[in-house]
Each structure stands twice: as C-alpha cells, then as structure tokens.
Amino acid sequence: MTEFHVSNADFVQTIHKSFLRQGLMRLFGAALDVVQPGHVSIILPFNEGLTQQHGFFHAGAITSIVDSACGYAALTLMPPGTEVLTIEYKVNFVTPASAAYVVAHGRVLKPGRTITVCQGEVVAVKDGMEKLCATMLATMISRQEAHVDG
C-alpha cells in the first residue's frame, strides 16, 4: 500500500462535511464508508429508482458514486481550503450490477499539487459476495475553495 503525505490534519472531517453538501449523493441514498489518505469508499444501497429498464443499477448511478469516491480520495491529500473537480474519466462496465448494494472504491494512483490521477472500482455485493462491475480511471484538478450561492 502506498503511503501518502497528508497536508490537512482534518481531512476526514473535510470529506464528511463536503459529502453532506452533495445533493446527488443524498438523493441516491449513498453513504461514506472508508475515508483514509488516498482512499475513499462510498456505499449505495439498491433502490428501484436507481435502476435501468432491466432492473440493474443504472450506469449513471454507478458512474456518479465512483466519480465521487475518486474525487474524495484526491481531496484527502489536499491542503485545507482546497476543492477537487473532475476533469476527465474513463469507465469500463464489466458486468451488470444486480445486488443489495454496491461499493465504490476510489484510490489515488499519482498525487499532485494541481492534477491527481485516481483509479476507481465498483463492486456489487450480494449474499456477502463481491463482484466487480465497473472500473474507472479519473483525473482530478485542485483549486482554492469557491462556494456557489444558489
């Protein structure tokens, strides 16, 4: 396991506070699971509202949680007052996800001051068994925090 330099001693609290502001994650019913330097996991329970026409988790829901997991993995290594935005990603769907819940794991591959490269995977969990359903390679950019008033 790679050891990362953490420049924000309160990174766990920073991630939790930011996650609570994500309306899409609330709408989906997603929850943070793991928050460690360079690694964040998000759990998404099955909900019929998140399925496609065949009853599998929709690719959009899968992509959303793994994108967030990768972004938050990058944010764990950023200094206070920094935010992270996705600038590019590639997703491969390996098998349809039909499960009680899915877990998205985001991990930093190459940290950087401005650009961070992350790898994500989503596993479907059914009857205690995990099955890989998607992988992601994502590029994140950091910038000073800027809140949008709406």
Helices and strands as residue ranges (DSSP letters): H 11-20, H 23-28, E 31-36, E 39-45, G 48-50, H 59-75, E 82-93, E 101-110, E 115-126, E 129-144
